[in-house]
Every structure is written in C-alpha cells, then in structure tokens.
C-alpha cells in the first residue's frame, strides 16, 4: 500500500489476521465473450463476515482504500479486492503478517506480477502454462467448495493442447 496509504503495522497485522481466518485468495479463469480467447484470468482477495457484524469489513476497506463491500442473500457480507495490481499491492503489504495464507499469497503475487506485464492474447504458451500451474497450486491450498477444472481442461480452454 506504501505511498497510497499510511496504514500502521498493527492495522496491517489485524487485516492479515482477518484474511487468514475469514478470507480467500483466488486466481480464476472466467468466461468472457468480449475477449479473443473467450476467457480472462481474475485475481481476487475476498474477506467474509456475518452481515450483522460487517463493520470490520468497512473499516478494512477504508484502511486499504480499495475493494467493494456487498451483502449476499445468505446473511454474509463480502469485501472483494479485484485486479492484478490491487491484489498484488495489497498482498505485498500484508505478506509479512500472514500466517496461514502465506503460501497462497506468494503464489498469487507471482501470478499477478506475470499477468500485469502481458495480456492473455500476447502471453507465450510457457507463461500461460506457468499461470495455470499457479492457479492450481492456489486452488489446492483453498477449501474445496465445488468441482474444479483439471490442468488438462484449463490447457484445452487456453488452446495449450498439442
């Protein structure tokens, strides 16, 4: 966060602890009709809280000066931070204080750095394969919530199959 915000170490540690306990780090391949490949990568930090107690999410959003807060139909509220630069910057600021999501953060920072530097259309096949590997490593660290695509399926979607 550096120059954008003077968040204290204690505040960053609190936010990192919140992410460790009630957050997710995601790298996803999403369908997108307006792109040449029909898909795009999306990086997300998501923090969750019961909507009756959503004040910490609003405070975190204010401290980080990014993301958006929305209430879900199931009584939960989310703070979502999207975008390769925003996700990378946020994780770099929190990385020192993370305990349980340190590995995921490192992998997502690496993926975001690569995705900031080149577009999906111009990315070389070896770099696309690396991004797929990072996506799968991050997913393997997350709790399984629904069926996920295999490496082979992702390679097929990205036209990386021989």
Secondary structure, 3 states (H helix, E strand, C coil): CHHHCCCCHHHHHHHHHHHHHHEEEEEEEEECCCCCCCEEEEEEEEEEEEHHHCHHHHHHHHHHCCCEEEECCCCEEEEEEECHHHHHHHHHHHHHHCCCCHHHHHHHHHHHHHHHHCCCCCCCHHHHHHHHHHHHHHHHHCCCCCCCCCHHHHHHHCCCCC
